[in-house]
């Protein structure tokens, strides 16, 4: 995630949905980048874990059965 992925308006970037902060959640671009660097550990282009959700129908039914959902 980088600064360009954040909602922005009038050169202010919204970080209120990724960190708990006092105030309205809008910060400057430099502050937003510093927050992202701290949260992401300076790692760029982190790819999300996409392994979830690729279960076969049988695996999916088994998972639902284990939590008590009847199909």
N, C-alpha and C positions, 0 to 999 in steps of 0.2 A: 504494500500500500504506500502511496506517496501523496504529497500535498494535493496534487491534481485530482485525486479520487475523492477529496472532501468537498462537501457543499460549501460554496463560497458566494459572497456578495460584497461588492464594493471593496475588494482587497482584504476582506475579513473571511476567515475560514472557521467552520463549525466543527468543534471537537467534543462537544457536550455529549455526543452519543458513544464516544469511545473511552472517555475518562470522566470521573466524577470530579467536578470542580465547582468552586464558588463562582457566582456570576452567571452570565447568560450563555457561556460556552463558545463565544466567538472570540477568536484570537488573530493576531497578524500571521502572515505567511511564515515568517521566521519562527515565531512561537509554535505554530502548528508543526513545522518541520522538526523542531527540537523535541516536541512531544512524541511525534512518530518515531524519531530516532531512538528515544528512550524506550518506547513500548516495543519496537521491533528489534531492538538490539543492533541498530545500524545495518540490518539485513535488507537488501533491496529485492524486489520481485519475489517475495515469499509466495509460494504456490499453496493453495488450500489443499487439505487432505480430501481427495476425491474417492477414496476407497469405500466410504460409506455410501450405501444406496445402490451398489451394484450386485446385491444378493440375487440369487435365483429365486423363482417363486416358491420353491420348496423351503429354502432357507428363510425366506420372509415369513411363510406360514409357521415354521418352527419357532421363530422369534416371537411372533404374536401369541402362539400357544403358551410359550414359557411365561409370558406376562398376564395370561388369563383371558386373552381375547379369543372368542370363538368365531370361526369363519363359517 
